[in-house]
């Protein structure tokens, strides 16, 4: 339950430029604008706030599929890990 509370607090803090959704299958989804470095930084920060070590990004897609890859808002699905891989 503390993981959920931590992710919600991050959601509130980052709400201006990102959105974090907690999924039922032990993954989370973050919506952001920027490249792979931004996704890695945001997901790792979210996981560390939730008491985990790092994040594993499972997939990244454009929110608007009509735009070229890597442009506009991105949606990354990730899971938090207790140890670095």
N, C-alpha and C positions, 0 to 999 in steps of 0.2 A: 504494500500500500504506500510506503514511503517513496518508492520509485515513481508511482503515479503522481504523487503530490509534487515531487521534484520536477517532473516533466511538465506538469501544469504551470508551475511557477516560471519555468523557462519560457513556456508558451506565452505567458502574460508579458514577460520582459521583452521578448523578441517579436511581439505581435505586429509591430510597425512594418517589418520587412519580411518576416517569416511566419509560417504556421506549422505547428507540430501536432500531429494526430496520433493517438495511441491506438493501435489495431488489436484485435482479439487474438491474433496468432503470435504474440510475443515480438512483434515488430512495431516500428513507429514510422510515420511518414512525415517528412518535412518539406515545406514549400518555400523556395528561396529564389533569389535572383543572383546569378554569378556562375562561375565555373566549378570544376571539380575540387579546387582548393577550398572554396567557400563551403561546399557541401561537407567536405571532410572536417573542416574547422567547426561548423555548426553542429554536426552530429556528435563529434567527440566532446564538445562542450556540454551538450545536452546529456550525454551518457555520464560524464563526470559529475554533473550536478545530481544525477540520479544515483550516485554512489558506485558506478562501474568504472572500469579502467579506460575503455576505448569503444569505438563504434565500428561496425562492419557494414558498409554500404552494399545492399543487395542489388538494387537497380536504380537507375536515374533515367527519367524521361522528361520531355518537354510537356508543360501543362497544355500548351496550344500546339497540337500536332501539325498544324499547317506551317509553322515557322521552321527555319533550318535548325538542325541539331545543335544544341548548346546555346540557343538564343532565347530571350524572353524568360519567363518564370520556369523553373525546373522543379520536379517533384522527385525526391529521393526516398526510397524505402530502406530502412536500416534496422539493425538490432544492436543492443548494447552487450559488450563482452566484459567479463571479469578480469581478463588478462590480455595483454597484447598478443597479436598473431604474428 
